[in-house]
Amino acid sequence: MSEDSQADTTARPSTVGTLLLSRVLLTWAELLIVGFAGAVVGGAASGPPQLVVYFATILASVAVVMYNVDRLVAARIREAR
């Protein structure tokens, strides 16, 4: 590697730690919103619809986690280039 390419990579500050913290807080907030919404809707329903709401809440929670993990991995790959 030439000196120019090494100097270019060291001059850029890393934002991985800040991005991780913000994604963790964002994920936590999104999971709270999904959980409370599921609890409210599930509490209003009874019987089989309550079970469907429970499963939908679980599916939405998994989707929130997977989306935020994907964003973190994409940022890490983008920064590694």
C-alpha positions in Angstrom: 0.0 0.0 0.0 1.2 3.5 -0.7 1.4 6.1 2.0 -1.5 8.1 0.5 -4.0 5.3 0.9 -3.0 4.6 4.5 -3.2 8.3 5.4 -6.7 8.5 3.8 -8.1 5.6 5.9 -6.6 6.9 9.2 -7.9 10.5 8.6 -11.6 9.3 8.6 -13.0 9.1 12.2 -14.8 5.9 13.1 -18.5 6.2 13.8 -19.2 2.5 14.6 -19.4 3.1 18.4 -21.8 6.0 18.1 -23.9 4.2 15.5 -24.1 1.1 17.7 -25.3 3.1 20.7 -27.9 5.0 18.6 -29.1 1.8 17.0 -29.4 0.1 20.4 -31.5 3.0 21.8 -33.6 3.2 18.6 -34.2 -0.6 18.7 -35.2 -0.4 22.4 -37.7 2.4 21.7 -39.2 0.6 18.7 -39.6 -2.6 20.7 -41.3 -0.7 23.5 -43.7 0.9 21.0 -44.5 -2.5 19.4 -44.9 -4.2 22.7 -47.2 -1.6 24.2 -49.3 -1.5 20.9 -49.6 -5.2 21.0 -50.6 -5.2 24.6 -53.3 -2.6 24.0 -54.7 -4.3 21.0 -54.4 -7.7 22.6 -56.1 -6.5 25.8 -59.0 -5.2 23.8 -59.5 -8.6 22.1 -60.3 -11.9 23.6 -60.1 -15.5 22.4 -58.5 -16.4 19.1 -58.0 -12.8 18.0 -55.9 -12.2 21.1 -53.7 -15.1 20.0 -53.3 -13.6 16.5 -52.4 -10.2 18.0 -49.8 -12.0 20.2 -48.2 -13.7 17.2 -48.3 -10.4 15.2 -46.6 -8.6 18.1 -43.9 -11.3 18.2 -43.4 -11.1 14.4 -43.2 -7.3 14.5 -40.6 -7.5 17.4 -38.4 -9.9 15.4 -38.7 -7.6 12.3 -37.6 -4.6 14.4 -34.5 -6.5 15.6 -33.6 -7.9 12.3 -34.0 -4.5 10.5 -31.7 -2.8 13.0 -29.1 -5.6 12.9 -29.2 -5.3 9.1 -28.6 -1.5 9.3 -25.6 -2.1 11.7 -24.1 -4.7 9.5 -24.5 -2.6 6.3 -22.8 0.4 8.1 -20.0 -1.8 9.2 -19.4 -3.2 5.7 -19.7 0.2 4.2 -17.0 1.5 6.6 -14.7 -1.4 6.0 -14.5 -0.5 2.3 
